[in-house]
């Protein structure tokens, strides 16, 4: 399922290939977030041909509420519904339920919550979440877990971890006693939790590894903790999770975060940052970060990013994009989103190339300085 093609001699960075029913995924990889079955403001054609994303995400919680599983199943699963022919990963909904702190109740059975759409009451259990993700039909599905807030007390994190591990056992039992609905294989990834407590993270990584699933994820490290804690916990967990299986760091993050965590042995990433920030006028480019709303860009008629081979750089200038964003034109958010996702995919492709060349560590240090500077 996962082949490692090279390891950087100066770090723990790996280049690999994850094989799925809907295609191979070269790693390290960044996965654009398509919460409701769509990456906001980006067409599937652009994702495939221009951005060249090998995989996208969808979200269990949001698709369950709208359009609902009956419609998804009638369409033949998420691939039939949204027309995306490449691999899809579904988050279990645990993070979304975590974010509904005021309208949910966590217990051993599962999580009771009220819909953010109409206030209706629902219950997610490990079993129901597996069933929902079977119906969605993603290639990679996530175990149902509780994401602890930051900061939190040790006692809370410990109790939460116990629930996450109990739920994982139930997820695996349900997954292993049911079949995919659309004739293609699905993989289940467990999620390491434990907040920023070393002993809890170590315990969780050991438990997760013992389930011997096709891949493993690390959650709860994009909830406000300092970057140093993220790196420390990631390094610890990567030293325990099996080396022959892909490691997915959930919800992370900035270009710097991604490159630093690749160096620690992470293979897969996702984050809403490139598209969310794009809609607010923040651009990630091969030369640095641009706030396109700043006055200086109003009369800059150079291309948005001459370091990227993307169709938007055949047409659009910084001045034009500045005008669109300032005018709240829909096209502005679309162009900026394509730019940022193209950049993120460029970044991981370059990282992969440098790992295979054996020059990743030096390239990483130089690249972080360049792409994280404010222009």
Secondary structure, 3 states (H helix, E strand, C coil): CEEEEEECCCCCCEEEEEEECCEEEEECEEEEECCCCCCCCCCHHHHHHHCCCCEEEEEHHHHHHCCCHHHHHHCCCHHHHHCCCCEEEEECCHHHHHHCHHHEEECCCCEEEECCCCCCEEEECHHHHHHHHHHHCCCEEECCCCCCCCCCCHHHHHHHHHHHHHHHHHHHHHHHCCCCCCCCCCEEEEEECCCCCHHHHHHHHHHHHHCCCCEEEECCCCCCCCHHHHHHHHHHHHCCCCCCCEEEECCCCCHHHHHHHHHCCCCEEECCHHHHHHHCCEEEECCEEEECCCHHHCCCCCECCCCCCCHHHHCCEHHHHHHHHHCCCHHHHHHHHHHHHHHHHHHHHHHHHHHHHCCHHHHHHHHHHHHCCEC
